[in-house]
Amino acid sequence: MKIAFIGTHGVGKTTLCFELAAALKRLDLSVDLVKEVARSCPLPINRETTDAAQNWILHTQVAQEIELTAAFDAIVCDRAVIDNYAYMVQAAGRRPEIEPFIKYWMKTYDLLVKVPVIAPPAFDGTRDTSVDFQKTIDLLLDQLLAEFDIAYLKLPGDTRVGWVSRVLEEMKLPGEPPQMDLFS
């Protein structure tokens, strides 16, 4: 099972990844995370990113997903390749030669969860704090999702309360581990 939280930067995807992974562990599933690979990119990111940087990020993401999918019951991804592609498009324009791969790879996710923008991004040492850049990427991602006809669960934008429960419900998994009958 492969779940990806998608959305622009600074919306809480990383926190949700850890919360969902913990919930899945409590359900006795082996779980690992594909952490946001942009943070380890040796090339410029954010508004200074390049086509080469986004290619590195996209392909590193795919490699990590392949590696972890083979070893765990569930992997939770902090982004999906469509996110990486949105940043690439913003930086260098559309890349028709890789769009078939993006569309193909998006079908490998069992569930995509779009995290809405609720607040401006906070600086964390890496993340870009421009609200305009955050909104631009969010709109571009929405456009790509619609154009590529990609289904996803859209989380409500009014509160973060209950988001992980909503994801578990969508996955048809219980919110709590089943109780064992100790006396049967």
N, C-alpha and C positions, 0 to 999 in steps of 0.2 A: 504494500500500500504506500503510495507516494502522494503527499499533500504539500501544496505550496501556498504560502501567503504571498500575494502579489499586491503591488501598489507603489506609489512614489515613496521617496525617502522621508523619514521622520514621522511615520504614521503609527509605529508600534509593532511592525512585523516581527522584529527580533524577540520582543517580549512575548508575543503570542506564540512564536515557535517554541520557546522554552516552556510556556504554560501548557501547550498542547502535548509536547513530548512528555512532560510529567504526568499528565492525565492518561496518556497511552501506556506509560510504564506501570501506572497503578492498575491498569487493566491486564497486566502481565504480558504485554507485547514487548519484544525487543525493538528498541527505537534508537535512532541517531539523527543528528541534524546536519543539513547542508547549510553551513553558516554563510552569511553574505560574503561572497568571494571578492567583491570590489575592495573590501578593506585590506586585502593582502595583495592587491594589484601593484606591480612595480612601476606602473605608468600612471600618468595623470588621470584623475577621476573628477566627478562633479562637473561643473561648467567648463573646466579645462580639459575634459576627456578628449580622446582621439579615437579614430576608427580602430587603430591597433589596440588601444587599451580596452575598448568594448569587445573586440574579438577575443582578447585574452580572457576577459571576465566571462563571456558567454561560453567559451569552450572549456574553461576551468569548471564552471558550473555543471556542464554536461558530464565531464569526467568524474566529478565528485558524486553526482547522482548515480551514475553507472556503478561506481565502486560500492557505494553504500546500499543500493537496492539489492545487490547480490548477497549482502551480509545480514540484513535486518528485516524483521516483519514489517516495520513501518519506518519511513524516513519523512522528516518534516523539513521543508525547504524554505529558507529565508530568501524569497524571490523565486521566479521561474524564468525561463529563457525569454519570455515575452517582455518581462521587465528590462532585462539586459538589452533586448533589441530596441525598446523605446528610447533608452539612453543613447544607443548607437544612432538611431534615426535623428534624434535631437542634435547630436554632435556632427554627423557626417552625411545625413540624408538616407533615403531608402536604399536598401541593398537587395534588389530583386533576385540576385543569385543565391542568397541564403534564406529568403523567405519560405521556400518550400521546406527547408529543414526546420525552421521555426514552427511552421504549421504542423509538421510531422511530430516534432518533439513535444509539442503542447499536448498531444494525445496520450503521452506516457504518464501524465498526472491523473491520479484517481479523483482528486478534488483540488480545485483552485478556489482560493478564498481572497476576495478583493477587500482590502482594508481601506476604509475611507479616510480622507483628510479631516481631522477634527481640530488640529491646532498647528501653528507654525512649527517648523523643525527647530529643535534645540541643538546647539553646537555640542558635539561629543568628541571632538578631536579629528573627526573625519568628515562628518556629514555637512553638506552645504546648507546654509541657513536662509537662503533667499526664498521668500514666500512665492515670488513670481516663478522661479525655477521649479519649485515643488509643484505648483499648480500646472505649469506647462507639461511636466512629465506625467502628472495624473491624467490630464486631458488627452495626451498622446497615447497613453496606455489604454484609456477607454476607447479611443478611436481604433487602435489596433485590435483590441478584443472584439469589437463590433465587426470590423472589416473581415477578420479571420474567422468570424462566427464561433468564438470560443465561449463555452458555457462556464459559468463560475457562480459561486455563492457570494452575494454582496452583503457585507455586514452593515448593520444600521449605523448611521452617522450621528445619532444623538447621544449615545453612551457606549462605553466599553464594557459595561456590566453584561455578563452572560455570553460574551463572544465565544469563549472556548466551549461552553455548553452547546451553543448553536452549531458549532463545527462538529462536535461529537454526535449531535442529533442528526445532522446532515449525513454523517458517515454511518448512521444506524448503529452506533455504539452506545453503551450505557454511560451515564455520567459518573457512576461510582462502580467499583468492582463488585461483582456478585458475592453475596454472603455464602459462605460454606456452611452446610448443615453438619454440625459437629456431633450430633446425637443420632444419626440414622444408621 
